[in-house]
């Protein structure tokens, strides 16, 4: 009987690489997700042996959860918005502080079909990566093209997984 996957092959294979390569380095990871709603974490846990690498995932969909679970300052969200490099960076830093991870990735964005604005259209997604013991800002805003919400979330998850590769 063949192996049945819950995820598209590209997502599973990249998650598998993330687990294998981080395990080889003895590196623990954490993920803070908003628009992907746990998709990255779920893809990672689809990989056998992921418990040796994945410490935890935070699904912080609301602004309040970003504040409560990750310590993101409300004035930061008020000033820049939940979908901003500043907020994503704070989410990634919070994930490091509230986990045992060596590296954390945060994702926040507008997957659509509504919620977009002229300044931040649907497909605007921000990513940030934080390393334990390093306060350097490593955040980027991208525009992800996708025919629908699922496509945008899928591409965002792939981008986040790539950021977790050593």
C-alpha positions, -999 to +999 in steps of 0.1 A: +000+000+000+014+034-010+020+063+014-009+087+014+000+124+020-023+151+034-003+177+015+008+185-020+040+167-028+061+199-031+050+210+004+057+176+019+091+172+002+103+207+013+090+200+049+110+167+048+141+186+038+136+211+066+133+183+092+163+162+078+187+192+074+179+208+108+181+174+125+216+169+111+226+202+128+208+194+160+187+226+155+152+231+169+126+252+150+094+271+158+068+286+136+045+316+142+017+316+116-012+340+108-025+338+073-013+302+068-032+291+099-009+262+110-003+249+075+035+251+078+034+234+112+011+207+099+033+200+069+063+197+092+045+172+115+036+151+084+073+141+084+082+111+105+108+121+131+097+158+131+095+158+169+133+158+170+133+192+153+099+210+157+096+225+191+062+242+187+040+262+164+019+293+172-012+300+152-018+337+160-046+347+136-060+376+155-041+407+166-049+398+202-033+364+199-001+379+184+000+401+216-010+374+241+010+344+227+040+361+211+043+394+231+039+416+200+033+452+212-001+466+204+014+500+194+035+482+168+004+466+152-014+500+154+015+518+137+024+494+110-005+469+108-005+431+114+008+426+079+041+444+081+077+435+083+078+450+118+050+428+131+064+397+114+098+404+130+082+408+164+063+376+159+095+357+150+113+372+180+083+362+203+084+326+189+121+324+198+115+338+233+085+316+241+101+283+228+132+262+229+139+268+192+172+279+177+154+294+147+118+306+142+099+318+111+068+341+112+042+346+085+015+372+083-005+382+052-036+388+033-047+355+016-080+369+003-104+369-013-111+401+006-091+421+032-068+437+007-063+475+003-046+496-023-014+497-002-016+460+009-035+441-018-045+404-015-013+384-018+007+407+004+026+384+028+054+392+052+080+367+064+105+370+092+132+347+106+148+350+140+177+332+154+183+326+192+208+351+205+206+374+175+184+406+174+191+413+137+160+422+117+154+396+090+120+404+076+106+407+040+073+417+024+064+399-008+035+399-032+024+364-039+005+358-070-022+332-068-055+324-084-072+320-050-068+319-012-055+283-013-028+291-039-016+321-019-014+301+014+004+272-004+031+295-018+034+313+015+040+280+033+067+270+007+084+304+013+083+299+051+097+264+048+126+276+026+135+301+053+138+272+078+164+255+057+200+258+071 
